[in-house]
Amino acid sequence: MGIGDGCLNGLFTSSTETPSQLFLRLAVPVANVPVQLELSECGQRTFKLELLDPLLATSASSATSCPALSYSFAETGSYVVRVTVMSGPGAGNFWFRAN
């Protein structure tokens, strides 16, 4: 997935068990610029959003908001984002964006 392309990337988890996880690969073309990672349309679910390498940043949602985090990458390259459905109905759609 790219940064700053304006896209809402649709995600789906088919697991009805929680916790369940999805892994995304994020391409970072420019270093030392803050990037906002966020989920939306979380519904009745709570999520944890993590930037791995092994762990650079983490954010968890509450019952009323989706998780978001801001991070400035020291180097360009490819990074892994882990999205974990922590509670609520596990299966369903939601959105991811990186700006």
N, C-alpha and C positions, 0 to 999 in steps of 0.2 A: 504494500500500500504506500501511496505517496503522501507527502506533507503539503498542505496548502493548495490542494487542487480543488477545494470547495465541495468535494464529494462527501455525502453521507454514505458510508459503506454498510450495507445491510448485512446483519449477522443473524444466524439462527442456531439454536441449540435444540436438539431433538431429545436429549436426555430428560427424563422426568425426575431423576435423582439429583439431589444437591448434596455436596457441591459438585458441579460439573465445570469443565474448563475448555476454553478455546485458545489457540495460539495464533497470533498474527505476526507477519514479518513487515517491519516498517523501514523504508528506505529513507535515509537522512542525507540529503545532498549538500547541506551547508552546516558548518559547525558554529557553536557559540551564539546561536539565535534561539530564544525561548520558543518552545513548541507546546501547544495546548493539546492534550489528548483527552477525549471525553466520550462518554456513552450517553445516549438519549433513548427515550421511549422504554424505560426500564419496567414500567407497569408495576405489578405487585411484587417484584423481585428485588433483592439487594445483590449488588455485585462488588467484586474487588477488581481493581484495575492495577496491573503491575508492569513496570518497564524492567526487563531483565538484562543482565550482563555482569555478574549473576543477578544482583538486585540493585537497580539504580533509583527507583522511586515507586511509591505505592499510594493508592487512594481507595477508600471504601465508600460505598453509598450508604445513605440512611433510608428510612422508610419513605421519605418524601423527596429525595433527590438522587440523581444518577451520579456516579463518580466522575471526577475530572482531575487531571494533574498537569502541571507545567514543568518542563524540564529543558535545560540548555545542554545539548550534546557537545562534549569536548572534541569529538572527532566525527567525521562523516562516516557513513557505512550503513550496515544493516543491523537492526536491533529487533528483539523479540518482545512483543506485548502479550501478556497473559491476562485473559478475562475469565474470572471465576464467578459463576452463579452461586451465591452463598445461601440464599433462602428464597422461598416463594415457589410458585410453579416453575419448574426448571425448563420445560420446553416452551419455545416461542421466539419471536422476532425482537430485535433491538438494533440500534445504530451505533457506529463508531466513526469518529472524525478526528483528524490530526491537522491542526492549523498552526 
